[in-house]
Amino acid sequence: MESINYKLILRQLAVKLKMPNFSEDIAGVDVFLPVLEKMRREGAVIIMKLDGERGEDDNGPYTAIVLGQIMKGEEIRTDAQTVEEALSYIVINYARRFWNLRE
């Protein structure tokens, strides 16, 4: 997953949604909360798993999933090396599907 591209896209998304901007140095979960709350209000179920049983050979210890009725039987899912990469992936792909985000 290319983090630099996701940072740029997240900043564009914040402007489009008139939400607080993502800083250049995206760190932690708090910066994602306004967007995750918007997704939740629309009916999305968001699951974040931090898996201490995964090793270095796995896809990453952080799993993020979006599902729920709004997804109509599909899901957005990723495994990543950082929490920020996992959340970036699901937020961007949700925005592409439901908020007409075009980079």
Secondary structure, 3 states (H helix, E strand, C coil): CCHHHHHHHHHHHHHHHCCCCCCCCCCCCHHHHHHHHHHHHCCCEEEEEECCCCCCCCCCCEEEEEECHHHCCCCEEEEECCHHHHHHHHHHHHHHHHCCCCC
